[in-house]
Amino acid sequence: MSKKGFTAEQIVRKLRETEVMISKGESIAQVIRKLGISDVTYYRWRKEYGGMQVDQARRLKEIEHENVRLKKLVAELSLDNAILKETARGNF
């Protein structure tokens, strides 16, 4: 089975739909069944994206992506720095 990936915008829209359906009197179980997601997925999405606008969710994903990229750069620079220090001491 392939993983069905939703974008941040799609998740926010689905959460909005969920809020509307729940306000109309449907249970959470009925709503998540209609959306085709598990209850664990729903609660995880609500925890991460609850109360966000679409543009805020998009920005969050961009920032997370940038954070991963910067962490990789820091790790590479730290390794380079350690190699240079060891080389400067003369311990090959």
C-alpha positions as CSV (number, residue, x, y, z in Angstrom):
1,M,0.0,0.0,0.0
2,S,1.3,3.4,-0.9
3,K,1.1,6.1,1.7
4,K,-1.4,8.8,0.8
5,G,0.3,12.1,1.6
6,F,-1.7,15.2,2.2
7,T,-0.3,18.7,1.9
8,A,-0.6,21.1,4.8
9,E,-3.3,23.0,2.9
10,Q,-5.4,19.9,2.3
11,I,-5.1,19.0,6.0
12,V,-6.2,22.4,7.1
13,R,-9.2,22.2,4.7
14,K,-10.1,18.7,6.0
15,L,-10.0,20.0,9.6
16,R,-12.3,22.9,8.7
17,E,-14.7,20.5,7.0
18,T,-14.5,18.4,10.2
19,E,-15.4,21.3,12.4
20,V,-18.4,22.2,10.2
21,M,-19.7,18.6,10.2
22,I,-19.3,18.3,14.0
23,S,-21.1,21.6,14.5
24,K,-24.0,20.2,12.4
25,G,-24.3,17.3,14.9
26,E,-22.3,14.5,13.4
27,S,-20.0,12.5,15.6
28,I,-16.2,12.5,15.2
29,A,-16.3,8.8,14.1
30,Q,-18.8,9.6,11.3
31,V,-16.8,12.6,10.1
32,I,-13.4,10.8,10.0
33,R,-15.0,7.9,8.2
34,K,-16.4,10.3,5.6
35,L,-12.9,11.9,5.2
36,G,-11.3,8.5,4.8
37,I,-8.7,8.9,7.6
38,S,-8.1,7.1,10.9
39,D,-8.9,8.6,14.3
40,V,-5.2,8.7,15.2
41,T,-4.5,10.7,12.0
42,Y,-7.3,13.1,12.8
43,Y,-6.1,13.8,16.4
44,R,-2.5,14.1,15.2
45,W,-3.6,16.6,12.5
46,R,-5.7,18.5,15.0
47,K,-2.8,18.7,17.4
48,E,-0.4,20.0,14.8
49,Y,-2.7,22.1,12.6
50,G,-5.6,22.9,14.8
51,G,-6.7,26.6,14.5
52,M,-4.3,27.4,11.6
53,Q,-5.1,29.1,8.4
54,V,-4.0,27.6,5.1
55,D,-1.2,30.2,4.7
56,Q,0.0,29.6,8.2
57,A,0.2,25.8,7.6
58,R,2.1,26.4,4.3
59,R,4.6,28.7,6.1
60,L,5.0,26.1,8.9
61,K,6.0,23.4,6.4
62,E,8.4,25.8,4.7
63,I,10.0,26.7,8.0
64,E,10.3,23.0,9.0
65,H,11.9,22.2,5.6
66,E,14.4,25.1,6.1
67,N,15.1,24.0,9.6
68,V,16.1,20.5,8.3
69,R,18.4,22.0,5.7
70,L,20.1,24.3,8.3
71,K,20.6,21.4,10.7
72,K,22.4,19.4,7.9
73,L,24.6,22.4,7.2
74,V,25.5,22.8,10.9
75,A,26.3,19.1,11.1
76,E,28.6,19.3,8.1
77,L,30.3,22.4,9.3
78,S,30.8,20.9,12.8
79,L,32.4,17.8,11.2
80,D,34.6,20.0,9.0
81,N,35.6,22.0,12.0
82,A,36.5,18.9,14.0
83,I,38.6,17.6,11.1
84,L,40.5,20.9,10.8
85,K,41.2,21.0,14.6
86,E,42.5,17.5,14.5
87,T,44.7,18.2,11.5
88,A,46.0,21.4,13.1
89,R,47.1,19.4,16.2
90,G,49.0,17.0,13.9
91,N,47.1,13.9,14.8
92,F,46.3,12.3,11.5
